[in-house]
Amino acid sequence: MNKCIYCGSENLEKELPMRGSKSAGHLHFNYANDAKLAAMFAVENEIIFADLCNDCGSITRFYIKDTKRFWNKSV
């Protein structure tokens, strides 16, 4: 995506890591190294990134870099 879907600007800041408070660190999705572990608990995490329009301030995309994971779907 090279243009903002809201204002049409090409002035995008890409791959910004999402951060919580200082104590929380990065926002992330939890995953495990195999499906059995993912059903019980997560042992790893995948950082969430965002692309931001510098002109209108809209977040144009949220994403993670590695999608081949056994995701922990429990709350």
C-alpha beads as a LAMMPS data file, in Angstrom:
LAMMPS data file: protein, C-alpha beads

75 atoms
74 bonds

1 atom types
1 bond types

-500.0 500.0 xlo xhi
-500.0 500.0 ylo yhi
-500.0 500.0 zlo zhi

Masses

1 110.0

Atoms # bond

1 1 1 0.000 0.000 0.000
2 1 1 1.690 3.204 -1.152
3 1 1 -1.202 5.642 -0.635
4 1 1 -3.421 6.461 2.311
5 1 1 -6.873 4.977 1.726
6 1 1 -8.444 7.954 3.518
7 1 1 -6.760 11.064 2.069
8 1 1 -4.718 9.719 -0.876
9 1 1 -1.378 10.945 0.501
10 1 1 1.811 9.058 -0.306
11 1 1 3.463 10.435 2.853
12 1 1 3.351 7.180 4.830
13 1 1 5.527 6.103 7.727
14 1 1 5.866 2.314 7.499
15 1 1 6.755 -0.521 9.879
16 1 1 6.160 1.358 13.121
17 1 1 6.233 -1.171 15.988
18 1 1 3.141 -0.862 18.174
19 1 1 4.058 -0.048 21.780
20 1 1 2.128 -0.097 25.016
21 1 1 3.197 1.587 28.214
22 1 1 6.842 1.366 29.281
23 1 1 6.098 -1.642 31.460
24 1 1 3.932 -3.385 28.827
25 1 1 6.485 -3.228 26.002
26 1 1 5.318 -3.957 22.447
27 1 1 1.762 -4.973 21.583
28 1 1 1.859 -8.471 20.208
29 1 1 0.025 -11.685 19.348
30 1 1 0.978 -14.807 21.299
31 1 1 1.994 -18.048 19.607
32 1 1 3.651 -21.359 20.448
33 1 1 6.128 -23.566 18.635
34 1 1 3.559 -26.307 18.057
35 1 1 -0.236 -26.665 17.974
36 1 1 -0.450 -28.564 21.281
37 1 1 1.333 -25.802 23.200
38 1 1 -0.739 -23.101 21.488
39 1 1 -3.930 -24.651 22.873
40 1 1 -2.603 -24.377 26.445
41 1 1 -0.469 -21.252 26.556
42 1 1 1.824 -19.167 24.394
43 1 1 5.560 -19.217 24.776
44 1 1 6.498 -16.582 22.190
45 1 1 5.034 -13.395 20.731
46 1 1 4.914 -11.665 17.352
47 1 1 5.105 -7.842 17.362
48 1 1 2.297 -5.891 15.681
49 1 1 3.398 -3.192 13.226
50 1 1 1.452 -0.265 11.740
51 1 1 1.692 2.032 8.740
52 1 1 0.725 5.644 9.486
53 1 1 -0.293 8.510 7.180
54 1 1 1.794 11.543 8.164
55 1 1 -0.746 13.920 6.579
56 1 1 -4.123 12.892 8.027
57 1 1 -2.925 10.739 10.949
58 1 1 -4.816 7.605 9.916
59 1 1 -3.451 4.144 10.584
60 1 1 -3.567 2.608 7.118
61 1 1 -2.501 -0.924 8.034
62 1 1 -1.848 -3.228 11.020
63 1 1 0.228 -6.346 10.404
64 1 1 2.728 -8.895 11.665
65 1 1 5.756 -10.038 9.720
66 1 1 5.622 -13.819 10.223
67 1 1 2.199 -15.432 9.808
68 1 1 3.239 -19.091 9.894
69 1 1 2.566 -19.619 13.601
70 1 1 0.423 -21.725 15.927
71 1 1 -1.600 -18.841 17.385
72 1 1 -2.876 -18.855 20.937
73 1 1 -6.557 -17.851 20.699
74 1 1 -7.358 -17.963 24.421
75 1 1 -8.034 -14.755 26.297

Bonds

1 1 1 2
2 1 2 3
3 1 3 4
4 1 4 5
5 1 5 6
6 1 6 7
7 1 7 8
8 1 8 9
9 1 9 10
10 1 10 11
11 1 11 12
12 1 12 13
13 1 13 14
14 1 14 15
15 1 15 16
16 1 16 17
17 1 17 18
18 1 18 19
19 1 19 20
20 1 20 21
21 1 21 22
22 1 22 23
23 1 23 24
24 1 24 25
25 1 25 26
26 1 26 27
27 1 27 28
28 1 28 29
29 1 29 30
30 1 30 31
31 1 31 32
32 1 32 33
33 1 33 34
34 1 34 35
35 1 35 36
36 1 36 37
37 1 37 38
38 1 38 39
39 1 39 40
40 1 40 41
41 1 41 42
42 1 42 43
43 1 43 44
44 1 44 45
45 1 45 46
46 1 46 47
47 1 47 48
48 1 48 49
49 1 49 50
50 1 50 51
51 1 51 52
52 1 52 53
53 1 53 54
54 1 54 55
55 1 55 56
56 1 56 57
57 1 57 58
58 1 58 59
59 1 59 60
60 1 60 61
61 1 61 62
62 1 62 63
63 1 63 64
64 1 64 65
65 1 65 66
66 1 66 67
67 1 67 68
68 1 68 69
69 1 69 70
70 1 70 71
71 1 71 72
72 1 72 73
73 1 73 74
74 1 74 75
